[in-house]
Amino acid sequence: MVDISCTYDYPDNVQHLLTTVNTLWFTKGDKYQQVDLEHDTDYTGLVESSCGEVSCTGSRCHKTCTLRIKDLRQSDSAVYKFRFTTNLPGGEYTGDPGVKLSVTDLQVKVSFPDPTNPTGAELECHSMCGLAGDPPYIWFRNGQNVGQGVNYRAYIQSGYSYSCAVKGYEHLRSPLVYAPRTPSVTVSPSGEIEEGSSVTLSCSSDANPAADYTWFRVNRDGSSRKMNQGPQLVFSYIVSSDSGQYRCEAQNTIGKRYVYNSIDVKYGPKHTFLSSSSSGEIEEGSSVTLSCSSDANPAANYTWFREHEDSVKASGQNYTITNITSELGGNYYCQAHNAIGLHNSTFLLIKVCIQCLKTTDVSLTTSSSWTTTVAVRGIVVLLATVLLLVFLCMRRKRASSKACGRGGRPDTVEEVRHRKPFINTNPSFTKTNRMTSFAYH
């Protein structure tokens, strides 16, 4: 805490006009425009301004005003000026050059002298102002006295904080140094995330020295991919593929902590696909089931339509038509819809025929019978050919055997066959001896 005072004097009155005075303290602005410290957001709750009683001697009056600054910070270092205004013409005055205030405090510097030992730190208690003599320093870990000296060696662990103070002024300790606390993540805007919107993830952590932030995308196999360096991860146009888990790491010279955050992007149906349990024509009187699928988050609901008809045929992912007739044929489609939007499938044509399956059976049977008949005929012809060849061969062998038995040669038989026969033209030639009437010459 520090008090800054200013004493000023002014005329009690001018031409019997009583003088009124307004005062303020400022660090920002100039003599033409100032920011009253009592209304400065940087000093909210930290400053108090007060003025003593007016003391007048003759026609002159004087007064003393005081500015009190509590819980001093290094950022409070500035030039403080006092200004008062009166109701007299030209009665505005500023105390120049003002009062310069320098706020210094102890600082803990952290280093890691051994690169092979990432937890072995050396702490140094450092003062920005010169201290008389060589005052001893006291070290505190989590508020407990743990040693003395300008330097202190420590093994950094999560949850530990360190500070130092000059002996005899233990109540004036340096700011704590500590590894980042577990980070927190905020999502803007809050609520459900819809595809196409702009989304910002912000990461923050209490740490001293201040933490550096890194964002990672976590893959399904557990590996990660670096996305961004800095406290914010911005999606200017988020898409469904951005859904997943992300990790924010906060790190300073003392240590590192991280936190996971999941993104679930909502989107309307897309890639809507229609399929049928039957392919080709459908016989009248049978049943067919149509199925619809779509990619959507949240999951889609389904409605069924027939082309050129506005009425809903059915609801649900599957649509079954039983005892189908030719009047029920035509183009069908399904509509997938959720809270985000809707999407229609392409048309699926259903053709209904009468006894189309039996005709196919008859055709298949006829074709099978024709194939069998051709095969049988081929086998018969083959067997007949084989038998004929065997018969001719046996006959030739038999003829050769007879010729040899009469002392002739097999080739004489052939010669005899080529001679012309003699036919008896005698009318008395009878049927019984017709076959013996041939003579060879």
Stockholm file with secondary structure:
# STOCKHOLM 1.0

chainA/1-441         MVDISCTYDYPDNVQHLLTTVNTLWFTKGDKYQQVDLEHDTDYTGLVESSCGEVSCTGSRCHKTCTLRIKDLRQSDSAVYKFRFTTNLPGGEYTGDPGVKLSVTDLQVKVSFPDPTNPTGAELECHSMCGLAGDPPYIWFRNGQNVGQGVNYRAYIQSGYSYSCAVKGYEHLRSPLVYAPRTPSVTVSPSGEIEEGSSVTLSCSSDANPAADYTWFRVNRDGSSRKMNQGPQLVFSYIVSSDSGQYRCEAQNTIGKRYVYNSIDVKYGPKHTFLSSSSSGEIEEGSSVTLSCSSDANPAANYTWFREHEDSVKASGQNYTITNITSELGGNYYCQAHNAIGLHNSTFLLIKVCIQCLKTTDVSLTTSSSWTTTVAVRGIVVLLATVLLLVFLCMRRKRASSKACGRGGRPDTVEEVRHRKPFINTNPSFTKTNRMTSFAYH
#=GR chainA/1-441 SS CEEEEEEEEEESEETTEECCEEEEEESSBCSSSBCCGGGCGGGTTTEEEEECCCEEETTEEEEEEEEEECSCCGGGCEEEEEEEEESSTTCEEECSSCEEECCCCEEEEEECSCTTCTTEEEEEEEESSCCSSCCCEEEEETTEEEEESSEEEEECCTTCEEEEEETTCTTSCCCCEECCCCCEEEEESCSCEETTSCEEEEEECCCBSCCEEEEEEECTTSCEEEEEESSEEEESSCCGGGCEEEEEEEECSSCEEEEEEEECEEEEEEEEEEEESSCSCEETTCCEEEEEEEEEESCCEEEEEETTCCSCCEESSEEEECSCCGGGCEEEEEEEECSSCEEECCCEEECEESSHHHHHHHHHHHHHHHHHHHHHHHHHHHHHHHHHHHHHHHHHHHHHHHHHHTTCCHHHHHHHHTSCCCCCCCTTCCSTTGGGCCCCC
#=GC SS_cons         CEEEEEEEEEESEETTEECCEEEEEESSBCSSSBCCGGGCGGGTTTEEEEECCCEEETTEEEEEEEEEECSCCGGGCEEEEEEEEESSTTCEEECSSCEEECCCCEEEEEECSCTTCTTEEEEEEEESSCCSSCCCEEEEETTEEEEESSEEEEECCTTCEEEEEETTCTTSCCCCEECCCCCEEEEESCSCEETTSCEEEEEECCCBSCCEEEEEEECTTSCEEEEEESSEEEESSCCGGGCEEEEEEEECSSCEEEEEEEECEEEEEEEEEEEESSCSCEETTCCEEEEEEEEEESCCEEEEEETTCCSCCEESSEEEECSCCGGGCEEEEEEEECSSCEEECCCEEECEESSHHHHHHHHHHHHHHHHHHHHHHHHHHHHHHHHHHHHHHHHHHHHHHHHHHTTCCHHHHHHHHTSCCCCCCCTTCCSTTGGGCCCCC
//
